[in-house]
Amino acid sequence: MRDLLFRNLTSDDKKRRVIASSEVAEREGIRSTIHRHFVCIVKEVKDAATVEKPAPYLYVLKESNTQLHLQKFFCRIKGSIFTISKGKIYLVLYMHSLKISLQEGAKILA
C-alpha cells in the first residue's frame, strides 16, 4: 500500500511558492511516512550590497524509541541566494524540510 499527496501552491503575485508532498507506504510490516516541504520567496532588491542576507540554517533531529518501535528523522535547511534576471537583482529565500517516520505496522493499531 502506498498513498501520495502532492500540493503546489503559488501566491497571486508569483513571489511565493509552496510545494509539499506526503507519502505513506507499508512494506514488510513497517509503515513509513515521509513529508517533504519546500517554500521559496522571491524579492526584488535595488542593490545587493546594501541587503543583509539571512544566515544559512541547518537543523537535524533523529529520534529512536525502542519500546514503541518507532524511529523519526527531521531535517530543515534554510538559505538564500541572489540572482539576476533581465537586468534586475532578486533575493531568493528558501526553506526545505524533510520528515521521515518509521513504525511497526502492528503497533499502529494498538
Disulfide bonds with the S-S distance in Angstrom:
none
